[in-house]
């Protein structure tokens, strides 16, 4: 197997991460278990549990919406992202990035100045694509 050239275009087909979704669920379930055990009136606990449930639903919806379908890079076009609605945006890569063991966060800026963070866990896309993205985030993209 030959390795792709460093300057070869990168195309990542992204799916929402089950690991991140599981983490969101675990956080909310932990909060619900703690609230259920507190010595307070039942109505107060139910109100807080309803708020936790609403937070879980909102977090799930936002997680789904903010996970892009595709992340692309090429020498000719630079960085491009396709969102869940199928709309493609041109982006500029910002220098700050988080490169952890099980996830990475890349920061971008649109031509209008709006900032966008893309969080990718190990199960968000192919291992080869994540490895190539990690190299690009750490060492920069190839110059023309």
C-alpha positions in Angstrom: 0.0 0.0 0.0 1.4 3.4 -1.0 0.9 6.4 1.1 -0.9 9.5 -0.4 1.2 12.5 -1.2 1.1 15.3 1.4 -0.4 17.7 -1.1 -3.0 15.4 -2.4 -6.6 16.6 -1.9 -8.3 15.6 1.3 -12.0 14.6 1.4 -13.6 13.5 4.6 -17.1 12.1 4.6 -18.2 12.8 8.2 -20.8 11.0 10.3 -22.0 12.1 13.7 -19.9 10.3 16.3 -21.4 7.7 18.4 -18.7 8.3 21.0 -19.7 11.9 21.4 -23.4 11.1 21.4 -22.7 8.5 24.2 -20.8 11.1 26.2 -23.7 13.6 25.9 -26.1 10.9 27.0 -23.9 9.8 29.9 -23.6 13.4 31.2 -27.3 14.0 31.1 -28.1 10.6 32.7 -25.6 11.3 35.5 -27.3 14.6 36.2 -30.7 12.9 36.2 -29.6 10.2 38.7 -28.1 12.8 41.0 -31.2 15.0 40.9 -33.4 12.0 41.5 -31.5 11.3 44.7 -31.7 14.8 46.2 -33.8 15.4 49.3 -36.2 17.9 47.8 -39.9 18.1 46.9 -41.0 15.8 44.1 -42.3 18.7 42.0 -38.9 20.4 42.1 -37.1 17.2 41.1 -39.6 16.7 38.2 -39.0 20.3 37.0 -35.2 19.8 37.1 -35.5 16.4 35.4 -37.7 18.1 32.7 -35.0 20.7 32.2 -32.3 18.0 31.9 -34.4 16.2 29.3 -34.9 19.4 27.4 -31.1 20.0 27.5 -30.5 16.5 26.2 -32.8 17.0 23.3 -31.4 20.4 22.5 -27.8 19.1 22.7 -28.7 16.2 20.4 -30.3 18.4 17.8 -27.3 20.9 17.9 -24.8 18.1 17.7 -26.5 16.7 14.6 -26.9 20.1 13.0 -23.3 21.2 13.6 -21.7 17.9 12.4 -20.8 18.6 8.8 -21.4 16.1 6.0 -18.0 16.7 4.3 -14.8 18.5 4.9 -12.6 19.1 1.8 -9.1 20.5 1.2 -7.3 20.9 -2.1 -4.5 23.2 -3.3 -6.8 24.8 -5.8 -9.9 25.5 -3.7 -8.5 25.5 -0.2 -10.8 24.4 2.7 -14.5 23.7 2.0 -17.2 22.3 4.2 -20.6 20.9 3.3 -23.2 21.2 6.1 -26.1 18.8 6.8 -28.4 20.8 4.5 -25.9 20.2 1.6 -24.7 23.8 1.4 -20.9 24.2 0.8 -18.9 27.0 2.4 -15.4 28.2 1.7 -13.3 28.5 4.8 -9.9 29.6 6.0 -8.1 27.4 8.5 -7.2 29.2 11.8 -4.0 28.3 13.5 -5.5 27.0 16.8 -6.5 23.3 16.9 -7.0 20.7 19.6 -5.5 17.4 18.8 -6.4 14.8 21.4 -6.2 11.1 21.5 -9.8 10.4 20.7 -10.9 13.6 19.1 -9.7 16.8 17.4 -11.2 20.2 16.9 -10.3 22.3 13.9 -11.1 26.0 13.9 -12.1 27.8 10.7 -13.3 31.2 9.6 -15.8 32.0 6.7 -15.3 34.8 4.2 -17.8 36.8 6.2 -15.7 36.5 9.4 -17.9 33.9 11.1 -15.9 31.3 13.1 -16.7 27.7 12.9 -15.3 24.8 14.9 -15.4 21.2 13.5 -15.1 18.4 16.1 -14.2 15.0 14.9 -13.9 11.9 17.1 -12.2 8.7 16.1 -15.5 7.2 14.8 -16.5 10.3 12.7 -14.7 9.3 9.5 -12.0 7.0 8.1 -8.8 6.5 10.1 -6.7 7.4 7.1 -8.6 10.7 6.7 -8.3 11.6 10.3 -4.5 10.8 10.2 -4.1 13.1 7.2 -6.1 15.9 8.8 -4.1 15.6 12.0 -0.9 16.1 10.0 -2.4 19.1 8.2 -3.6 20.7 11.5 -0.3 20.1 13.2 2.1 21.1 10.4 0.0 23.2 8.1 -1.3 22.7 4.6 1.0 22.4 1.7 1.8 25.7 -0.1 1.3 26.2 -3.8 
